[in-house]
Amino acid sequence: MSSSRNEGEGNKTAGRQYNEAQRGFVESGQVEDRAREAEKALDGPEQTELQKAEAIGKDHSAGEDPKVRGKKPHATSG
C-alpha cells in the first residue's frame, strides 16, 4: 500500500508545503532580484515566448478578481 494518502480536495499538506516555500523565498531576500530578472526577460530574447505564455494563461482565465482593483463585477447572463 502507498505511504501517501489522498487528502481529497484542498490538500492541506501540499498547501502547507507551498506556503512554507513561499515564506522561505520572501525571507531569503531574493524577491527584488528575481523581479528585476523577470523585467529584463520581458525585454529580452524571451519576450515572444513569454507573451505567448501570458496569452495562453489569459485564455484559460475567468478574468481578474474585481476586488483586486476595486472594480465592480460585470453582470453575466447564464
C-alpha positions as CSV (number, residue, x, y, z in Angstrom):
1,M,0.0,0.0,0.0
2,S,1.2,3.5,-0.8
3,S,2.6,5.7,2.1
4,S,0.8,8.8,0.7
5,R,-2.8,9.3,1.5
6,N,-5.4,11.0,-0.6
7,E,-6.4,14.2,1.2
8,G,-9.1,14.9,-1.3
9,E,-10.0,18.4,-2.5
10,G,-8.0,21.0,-0.7
11,N,-4.8,19.0,0.1
12,K,-3.7,20.6,3.4
13,T,-0.2,19.0,3.3
14,A,0.5,20.5,-0.2
15,G,-0.9,23.8,0.8
16,R,1.3,24.0,3.9
17,Q,4.4,23.0,1.9
18,Y,3.6,25.7,-0.7
19,N,3.1,28.3,2.0
20,E,6.3,27.4,3.7
21,A,8.3,27.6,0.5
22,Q,6.8,31.0,-0.4
23,R,7.6,32.3,3.1
24,G,11.2,31.0,2.8
25,F,11.6,32.7,-0.6
26,V,10.4,36.0,0.8
27,E,12.6,35.7,3.8
28,S,15.6,34.9,1.6
29,G,15.7,38.5,0.4
30,Q,15.7,37.4,-3.3
31,V,12.3,38.9,-4.3
32,E,13.7,42.2,-5.7
33,D,16.5,40.5,-7.6
34,R,14.1,38.0,-9.2
35,A,11.6,40.8,-10.1
36,R,14.4,42.7,-11.9
37,E,15.4,39.4,-13.7
38,A,11.8,38.9,-14.8
39,E,11.6,42.5,-16.0
40,K,14.7,42.1,-18.1
41,A,13.4,38.9,-19.6
42,L,10.3,40.7,-20.8
43,D,12.5,43.0,-22.9
44,G,15.0,40.3,-24.0
45,P,15.0,37.4,-26.4
46,E,12.4,35.5,-24.3
47,Q,9.8,38.3,-25.0
48,T,7.8,36.4,-27.7
49,E,7.7,33.2,-25.7
50,L,6.6,35.0,-22.5
51,Q,3.9,36.9,-24.4
52,K,2.6,33.6,-25.9
53,A,2.6,32.0,-22.4
54,E,0.7,35.0,-21.0
55,A,-1.9,34.8,-23.8
56,I,-2.4,31.1,-23.1
57,G,-2.8,31.8,-19.4
58,K,-5.3,34.6,-20.0
59,D,-7.3,32.4,-22.4
60,H,-7.8,29.9,-19.5
61,S,-8.6,32.6,-17.0
62,A,-12.0,33.7,-15.8
63,G,-10.6,37.2,-15.5
64,E,-9.2,39.3,-12.8
65,D,-10.9,39.3,-9.5
66,P,-12.8,42.6,-9.3
67,K,-11.7,43.0,-5.7
68,V,-8.1,43.3,-6.7
69,R,-8.5,46.8,-8.1
70,G,-11.8,47.8,-6.5
71,K,-13.8,47.2,-9.7
72,K,-17.4,46.2,-9.7
73,P,-18.1,42.7,-11.1
74,H,-19.6,42.5,-14.5
75,A,-23.1,41.0,-14.7
76,T,-23.2,37.8,-16.6
77,S,-26.1,36.1,-18.2
78,G,-26.4,32.5,-17.7
